[in-house]
């Protein structure tokens, strides 16, 4: 399986989301990830991140949805 670098939309979103999550703003972090998906970010990377963030926020059902989407991408 070949890998490719993530696009700028994804890279910026991951940095912003992780900064928000580190500051305890999990809802903001998730919103950043969701926006990046709509803007054409990397589906696997963003859904994996959203799965982690949703799980950390206690939203396990949505976390699982994102992790499954990441796995399919």
Buried (B, 14 or more C-beta within 10 A) or exposed (E): EEEEEBBEBBBBBBEBBBEBBEEEBBEBBBBBBBBBBEEEBBBBBBBBBBBBBBBEBEBEEBBEBBBEBBEEE
